[in-house]
Amino acid sequence: MNASVSLKDKKTAFDSLFLHQGEEGMSAFGQGLEQVGHKLKEVYAETDRPFTGKSHSAIEKEIGKIMNFPRRGISLEEVLDEMEGPILRNSLHVSHPKSMAHLHCPPLLPGIIGESIIGTLNQSMDSWDQSPAATYVEEGMVRWLTGRVRYPETSDGVFTSGGTQSNYMGLLLARDYFCQTHWGHDVQKQGLPRAFTRLRILCSEDAHFTVKKSASQLGLGEQAVITVKTDEHHRMSVKDLEAALSKLGEENLLPFALVSTCGTTDFGSIDPLHDIAAVAEEYGLWLHVDAAFGGGLLLSHSHRWKLDGLEQADSITVDFHKLFYQPVSCGAFLVKNRQNFGFLSHHADYLNPLKDEDEGIVNLVTKSTSTTRRFDALKLFLSLKTIGTDTFGDMIDHTVELARYAASYIDGADNLSLKNNQPEINTIIFRYEPQSTHEFDLDELNRAIQQTLLHEGRGVIAKTTVEGMTYLKLTLLNPRTGTEEIRELMTEIEKTATQLMNGGLASV
């Protein structure tokens, strides 16, 4: 009796810690959301810069001071006050119009609200009985996306954490498909075949690093990746692709996959899809298209045509935490033929037994390299429903137009050198090159400009290396960034460069 009473008392003591049907749980949930919302609004109302500018060591020290945990908890309000400076204010504010460094988008409000619903429902997307409604939402969002791609009815897909996972899955399926069809070898059951060292993957020299990373994780090694030269617009050269394939044939090597890029990280370049697809068909290669960045053009009014030919790919990567403006992480992996998901499928009696399939029950774990997954499809669903596809297209097109404006502005500036005068999507590569003097190391000068702007909180831009030289980079994802911010940023770059050359930078 005493044990029973004790257990009941303990259960009651936990009521305010969870959302449930009881009044105490609902009240605590509502109060918590209100407190978080108030604190975030307070921080954003007082944030006039994209970053505080503090050094990495200063922020590390501030975080260290709050990394202690009491035996008995303190109130959420106290914790929010404690973390306000070290965490909330020291974070990169990606929604600021002068935060334009990386493919790191400002999240839409419906996506943020969707995150709160996702966390509350806490559905696990591996089996239907853990995500009864969520399973069909994800399946529906996949069908919507494959329709946008113009894929056939045989197609399918699954949500992923982003481009790294999606690219890995594409090359995994490509490898196992080749081994099965070329040698009749089942990699799942038998491991890699003896001749696996002859397998080769082709991609452009501007392809994402995850192609090599995937090759290493798949047991093929980075040496299995053959990089193909790009043209003056950083698109894969079809001529060099054919030359590379010819050479591989002469060396008795076995190309099995070709990775095309729709939106390279630096230049946003889109490979010639139709021509590459023709080569892939001629040589019997699995064509995987990495459209993590450029896939957002599926909703564009003016630039959708740049993705013509995407439907010829055997598999596709699309990220929603880039030009679809979703909170990280959120992506998708698509295949033209759903039967190829069989190379991933494993069955566990406790999770996705074969009998479920016989009864028509969908367990999404059979299509993913992950088991437990979040209900990320919900935030995209909510965003598309509340904002509409036309508005998405308007936002994307605005950022492309803004990139063209920025390119034109930079091209007309005396001390700025533009690398891509015809931006494919919305990235700009340029650098500061003073006309008056060349007594400074320009690579060091441009790096110093980027670092100074960051640590003074005046603008968050990126740096990259092109042809061995340091360049500055703008990634204009934010629809709220306008021409005024571009002009102000260029003025800050000019001012910073002058200050550096007048005393903050050693001459060569």
Steps between C-alpha positions, in 0.01 A plus 500: 500500500776739595692418181186569296443836667866587452487426128185709463663792680807476275282494189323816612835668565586463130172645369638849431797361303304360204217609270202278567124514533515627858467865589842521664678376186307731269560800724873433525522455121323828428704689758825359362421599142402848617825547692715378210312718255538804722874443544564448128299809405696700757832382354398561139360844579841604632708329228624750245795294374521150353765398753635641825854482364643326803798269452466123513695488829279764663182314405647169615579654837147639539346164413731324744365710787145369453591134441396383846188311600323507837375194680160665508403711203446875493217676322489532122491877539828493695663272242389724213647801678824311559535389137391830346847648465722195451271314259220712355693821443824327399328299226519585133175679414432346159183704452695827500515651147880534526553134586600374155794266542383144447215286371336559837153640449274712718224262614140578415266556792277205398813285505589622849145436618516162329810418705305554822227264378760244389667508840168477682366204300847335495411251230764246400493452124638147491181299545133577435393417854733775626385756242152404378404836345854630446585206272237603249590870523859416407383270221274777371778759509725260307231457233464878478874540455537222241217667311692828498806315370282341228599154610294199383249309714769244580691758708524530875696677769565554867583797722861528616715719722636677190740478210767291669261216579321528166821493296620203701176313432519574129849355470414205726212401273714561193778274630269216597294528182815470290631202698165324466446565130864472386618208713182356652659582836291588808705751700254496790555131560845437355689824558707671234603287202866425432515743210365794702834680469420553131179693572500869417272801559516810282411855604613851414794666673247738657276223638423489870759341728246238608557309176851409619379463858232254387752301294720461806207393718385250237833321516613617156742765621537855372719365221181363343382856421609640164457877474410650163604849397248781490454776242535874552161501676603219738268248334614150424668477160329228298804476273729432796243260646509289185881515496512381862264212424706399200814496713332289769407248231860481384611438858244219543326690780126492562312830522161436656371840615498853366422789738369820345462820704208741489633793698867474597581636844713792385366601159151349503584345163265250339652226287352443149247238608375378162851450363622325812194276510572396141856404595375308804258304282766427237742358758240334721575720801275573796433875483469669837422873502599701803236775496532579871538869415346538156198284575326810634461615140224238470274774639648791304283684249790619285777244546329159514624431148856472633399166653368354175646152471496440875233237443755282317699438819487162670515675838485858626601697808285797606546710814212692655723686747641709218268662241186349653570703819451220752674472838790256492503219441264407221573332166381227269641218289308397189530200269350453155431131564375417850614139464857618551417574863525122534878544528438676833220288637545290814225353712485466876214302655443760772500796260409429136411134458433369150141427599442877528584539132260217413226694679588829328651664807771754414814497715730773370813349658522279190594809294753664728851457636360641825268322739357766730419813297316822573167600345675768291247476219251684721684832499523500120132402478404784734714753312363411158143502630519839672727683256414343167724388217469831313642696793784250529577565135488876556749475788742282306484721193562809712826356631616415146420854385683637804806293411499651151477847652790424736709366212432812295580729795828321576596493134470878488701564818858622465666276757293185472561213258201282409556132421152398384333782308203279411390330824310178432298511821585742784868471596758769418878445497720810507799652672649832597781605267613858559590689185737735680751253643604136492740504792270279707437127484152507348411156636580616853321829441178332390512251784553790742201687351274200555626443854478869596142532378406186694666599826366852486153367425461720191435221254528122477650397167705197400843444357602230255790402276479518121799412283723520806390852599283617789163646400204641688159345454139607542224241526179699460232266631307754705198648317508789748845610385477786252713726285558737793670227705720411202614861460559541874703178512720607209562831675602311813737281297662808343531671838641189669754443223621859528540471877690175467736637239558813705627317801343166575670287236868440433620577149663235285 
